[in-house]
Amino acid sequence: MTYSLAESLVKAKDLDVIDLAKRFVKSYYLEPNRGYGPGVVTVFEKLRGNRFADVVGPAKEQFNGQGSLGNGGAMRIAPAALFCYQNYDKLLETVRKATQITHTHKVGMDGAILQAVAVHQSLLLNPKEKLIVTNFIDDLIDKMDKVEKDEDGLGISEPQPYKIQLSKIKSLISEDGEGPHAEKIVQELGNSITALYSVPTAIFCFLRAQKPITGIETDNPFRRAIQYAISLGGDTDTIGSMTGAIAGAFYGEEKINSNLLQHCEASEEFATLANQLFDAVAVQ
């Protein structure tokens, strides 16, 4: 689905939700055994059934009309951060529209936004300069404060769950010594399939891996971040993927070991697509 999003952005040179929905559905039907969740499969079946006349309706019908708050939207969103790196407002709009095809619950959409913002923020930093972790978190808190605020104009104070999770990250990352044990991370931040309890965890893993971690024998901070994410258990493939997206945006290609790439499916195809995505942005 990440590939589909990047490919759609390259071909359309903008977000075309109908084109994107068609690519999602086609990819699923060509290879249905990749571990898609039953909820998103239902969405794809309905999209195909209505011939993409309504690309948001099927997702809105999920979970008794509440929509999904899972992390699937966040997992695939990295290409949007790259495509919109010059325009933050466009990034937010693109993420919302791209995510709504499968996830319409606010918590699910805001999780995708947080992941995209973290990738975007990392992309604009210089990896040769020391990352000020507290500044990184404070910037995310400030941005999510605006995202999570009252949107209907009623003046009613709404919960801001991602701000709460980000504040926990700030507290956990500041612990002295070797940092908190994995059990505490899982208890505080989570490692589940829901966006709220996985996207902040991925951000924490990226930030924690700025320094060596006991039990992870590598000097490469990109690899260390992904290994650490996996070591926490739970929804390891998605959290590892999101962690890798943030770390990759910060460190760049040179930190990705060629031996590691040999174990990644279609890595050469993704590299080609990434160059095409960059070219598409350059001509905007």
N, C-alpha and C positions, 0 to 999 in steps of 0.2 A: 504493500500500500504506500510505503514511502517512495518507492520507485515510480508508482503510478502518479503520485502527486507531483514529483519532480518532472516527469515526462509531460504531464498535462501543462504545467507552467511553461515549459520550454516550447511546446507546440503552439499553445494559445498566446504566449507572451503576456499572459495575465491569468487571473483565476477564472476559469469557465466551469461552473459547478456541474453543468450537465455533462460536459466532456469528462470531468473528473469522476462523476458517479458512474458513467459508462465504463471507464477504465477499471474502477474498483470491482464492478460486477463482472466484467469480462475476465479479470485476473482470477476471481474466485471460481468461476465456472470452468476455467481452464485447469486450475489446480486446487480443487476443493479440500484437499487433505493436508493443508498447511496449519491446521489448528485454529481455524476461525471459531469464534464463540457462536453459540446458537442464536443469540440475539441479533448479531450483525448479519448472519445468514438469512434470517427472516427479513431483515431490511433489504438485502440484495434481491431476494425473491419478489418482494413487493415492488421494488424499483423496476425490475424487469417486467413485472406484470402490468404496471401502469405506464410502461414505455417511457419512463423518465419525464412524464408530464408534471410530476410533483416530486422533486428530489429531497424535500425535507419532511413531508408528511409521514412516510413510513418510520422514520427515526422518532418522530414525535409520539407515535402510537406505542412505542416501547414502554414496558414497565408501567402499565395502566395509565398511559398518557404523560408520565413524568419524564420520559427520556432516559438515556443511559448516562450514568456518572462514572463509567469505566475509563481506563487510561488509553484506550485504543486511538483516540484522537490525538493525544499528546505523543504517543509512540511514533507516529508517522509525520509529524509536523515540521521537522527540521528544514526541509526544502523551502518552506514558506519563509522562514527566518532568513535564509540566504537570499531568496528572491526579493525580499522587501527590506534588505539591510539598510537601504538609503532612505526609507520612509517608514517611520515607526507607526504612524496612524494607519497607513495602508496595511502594515503587518497585522495589527489588531483586527481590522476588518476582514482581511484574507483568512486569518486563523478561524474566526467565528464562522464564516461561510463554509470553509472547507471542512470544519469539524461537524457542522450541523447535518451533514449527509448521514452520519451514523450516531452522533451524540448530541442531543438537544438539551439535556439537563444542564443547568447553569454550572454546577460543580464539574461536570465533564468538560464543558467548553472552557471554563476558567482554568482548568488543569492544562488544557492544550495551550492556552494563552501563556500561562506561566512557563511551560516548557519552551515555547517559542521565544519568549522574552529572555529566558536564560541563555539560549543558544545565540540569540541576537546580541546580547550583552557581551558574551564571551568572544564573539566574532570581532567586535570592535576594540578589544583589548590587545595590548602588545604582549605576547608570551615571553618575550625576553626581559620584561620588567616583572618584578615580584607582584603577585596578585594580592591585593589587600582584601582579605576574605570578608571582614566586617563591612567594608564599603560595598562589596559585591552584593551581600545580603540586604544591606540598607537600601540599595538602589532597587532591588526586587520588591522589597516591602513597599517602597514609595509607589512603584508602578502598579502593584496589585491593589494598593489602597484605592487607586482611581478606578481600577477594573471592577472591584467588588462593591463599590459604593452604590447607594440607592439609584437605580436606573429608571424608576417609574415616576419620579418626581413627587412622591407622596411625603417625603421628609421623614420616613420611618427608618429607624436605625436597623440595619440588616447585619446578620453575622458575617464576619469576614474570615472564613476558615483557612484560607491560604495565608493570610497575614499571620494568623496564629501559628501555623506550621512553620513559616519562615522565621518567626521569633524563636521557636524551639530550636531551629537549626543554629541560630546565632548563639543561643545558650549552650548547646551541645558542642559546637565547634570551639568554644572558648575554654572548655574544660582542660585543666592542666594535665601534664604527663602524656600518656599515650592515647588519651581521648577515651570516650565512653565505650563500653563493651557492646558487642553486636546485639545482645539481648535488649539493651537499653535503647539502641537505635530503633529496633523493630517495634518496641513498646511505645516509643514516643512518636515516631514518624510513620511506621507501618511498612509493609512490604507486599501489599495485596494488589488486586486487579483494579481497585478503584483509583481514580486520578488523585484524590486528596491524600491517599495513603501510599503513593508511589512516586509522583512527580517531585515532591519535596525531598524524598529519600534519594532520588537520583541526583538532585542538586547537592545534597549533603555529601554524597559519595565523591562527586567531582571536587568539592572544596576540601574534604578531609584528605584526599589523595595528593594534595599539594605537598604533604610531608610523608615520610616513610610510615608504613603501617606494619606492626608486628604480624608475622605469619605470611606476609606477601613479599616474596623474594624477587623484586624487580626495582631497578632504578628509574624505569620509564614511568612517568606520572600518568600518561594516557592509559597504559596497560594496567597500572596499579588501580586506577579509578574503576575500570571495568571489573577487574578481579574482586575488588572490594565489594562492589555492588552485588556480584554473584554470591559472594560469601555470606551475605545477609539472608539468603534463602527467599522463599516466597515466589513472587512473579519475576523470576530472575531474568528471563529473556527480555521482557519489556523494560524493566528497571535498568538492566545492563545496556540495552539499546539507547535509552534516554540519557544515561550517564555518558555513554560513548559519544553521543551527538553533542552534548555540551562540551566535553573534553576535547573532542575533535575540532570544534569551532574555535576553541581557545588555542590549542597547541599547533594545529595545522598538520599537514600531510607528513612532514618530516619526522614526527614523533610516532607514526604508525609503522611498526616493524614489518618488513616485507614478508618475513616468515609467518607473521600473524595474518597477513592478507591472504596467504595461500589457503588458509582455512575458512575464508569468508566467501560465501557464494556470490558469484558474479561481480567480484571486486573490480575487475577491469571495466565491465559494463557501467558500473556505478561511477567510476572515475571519468569515463567518457561523458556520461550524463551530467556529472558535476561541472565539467568544462563547458558543456552546452548551456547549463543553467547560468553560469557566470557570464557567458557571451550574451545570453538573453537579457540579463540585468544591465550589461554594459551599453546596450542600445536603447534602453528606456529613456 
